[in-house]
Amino acid sequence: MVENLLQSDPPTKTVGYSGVMAKRIKMDEDERFSGVLADLESIRQDILESGRLAELTGTEDCDFAVAFDRYGRGNTAEPAIFIKIQSGGDFDVDDGRLDDFEDFVVSRISDASLEWTMEVKELLGDDRLVVLLINGEEC
């Protein structure tokens, strides 16, 4: 499921657009982002169908979402890619495997972004942090 993480971010994060809380990007309501949303859903489906996520979490009872947003507070908030993994239970995985999964997702996003318009890329931000959340906890 491609989702907007605005409602489910940990409370330590302030999410906004260009550091201004009043102007949030609502990708699902803005036609300019339809290709981005389709690409994110395609990436999600490919990862779920390949078993890559189940292998990482150790269970089929798992899901994940990717979202573009901002990470930080106020004017210091920076563009970020949030990779959110939900699992039916806790799982223990070494940092190397998490890094590999994160790198794989980011690589797929990077490949897909070659087809996005310059306007969309600028709105999403060029140099993005990557924030990995597992069951709501930042890793």
ABEGO torsion letter per residue (X at the ends): XBBBAAAABBAABBBBBGGBAABBBBAAABAAAAAAAAAAAAAAAAAAAAGAAAAAAGBABBBBBBBBBBBEBEAABBBBBBBBBBBABBBBBBAAAAAAAAAAAAAAAAAAAAABBAAAAAAAEABBBBBBBBGGBBX
